[in-house]
Amino acid sequence: MLNIEIRGERYKVNDKGEIQRTDMEDTISGEWVFLGVSFHHWRTGVDILFHPNTNPRNYIGGILWDRDHGTVRAWGGSYNGILPRITRAWKEKG
């Protein structure tokens, strides 16, 4: 199980890439999928695709890309005046 922290919130990602919010629900719906990360705000695609064997440190500093109910998007907005990026990433058994 991959754990990522972004905007001060923690998310879990299983080996299929399905995302779970750790603060709201205990189950994974399968409709929200981690696709990977990009490293420049002008980038229109993913630089590092998600793979369960990728070193989690490779995602740190990246802008998260996901597919939520069929819509592909890069996370945007601002967090403390900057784009939200992955600040921590680690694996745990689960």
C-alpha positions in Angstrom: 0.0 0.0 0.0 1.4 3.4 -1.1 0.8 6.3 1.2 1.0 9.9 0.0 0.6 13.2 1.7 -0.6 16.2 -0.2 -2.0 19.5 1.2 -1.4 18.1 4.7 -3.8 15.2 4.1 -2.9 11.5 3.7 -4.2 9.2 1.0 -3.7 5.4 0.5 -3.1 3.9 -3.0 -3.5 0.2 -3.5 -1.5 -1.9 -6.1 -4.2 -1.1 -8.8 -3.8 2.6 -8.2 -7.1 3.1 -6.5 -7.1 6.0 -4.0 -8.6 6.1 -0.5 -9.0 9.1 1.6 -7.9 8.2 5.1 -10.0 10.8 6.9 -13.4 9.9 5.5 -13.9 6.3 4.5 -12.5 2.8 5.1 -13.2 1.4 1.6 -11.9 2.0 -1.9 -14.5 2.6 -4.6 -12.4 1.9 -7.6 -13.6 5.1 -9.3 -10.7 7.2 -8.1 -7.4 6.2 -9.5 -3.8 7.6 -9.1 -2.3 7.9 -12.6 1.1 9.4 -11.7 2.8 12.8 -11.2 4.2 15.7 -13.3 6.8 18.1 -12.1 6.1 21.4 -13.9 2.9 23.3 -13.7 2.7 23.8 -17.4 3.0 20.1 -18.1 -0.1 18.6 -19.8 0.7 15.0 -19.0 2.2 12.6 -16.6 6.0 12.5 -16.1 6.1 9.4 -13.9 3.3 6.9 -14.3 2.0 5.0 -11.2 3.4 1.5 -10.8 3.2 -0.5 -7.6 7.0 -1.2 -7.7 8.1 2.4 -8.2 10.1 3.9 -5.4 7.7 6.2 -3.5 10.4 8.9 -3.2 10.1 9.4 -7.0 6.6 10.9 -6.5 7.7 13.5 -3.9 7.5 17.0 -5.3 5.1 16.0 -8.0 1.7 17.3 -8.9 -0.8 14.4 -8.6 -2.7 13.2 -11.7 -5.8 11.1 -11.2 -8.9 9.7 -12.9 -12.1 10.4 -10.9 -15.2 8.7 -12.4 -13.7 8.9 -15.8 -12.3 12.4 -15.7 -8.5 12.8 -15.9 -7.2 15.8 -14.0 -4.1 17.3 -12.4 -4.6 18.5 -8.9 -4.7 22.3 -8.8 -5.6 25.2 -6.6 -3.2 26.5 -4.1 -2.0 25.4 -0.7 -0.3 28.0 1.4 0.1 30.1 -1.8 1.7 27.3 -3.9 0.5 24.4 -6.1 -0.3 21.3 -4.1 2.4 18.8 -4.5 3.2 15.4 -2.9 5.2 16.2 0.2 5.6 12.6 1.6 5.3 9.2 0.1 6.0 5.8 1.6 4.9 2.2 1.5 3.4 0.0 4.1 2.0 -3.5 4.1 -1.8 -3.5 3.9 
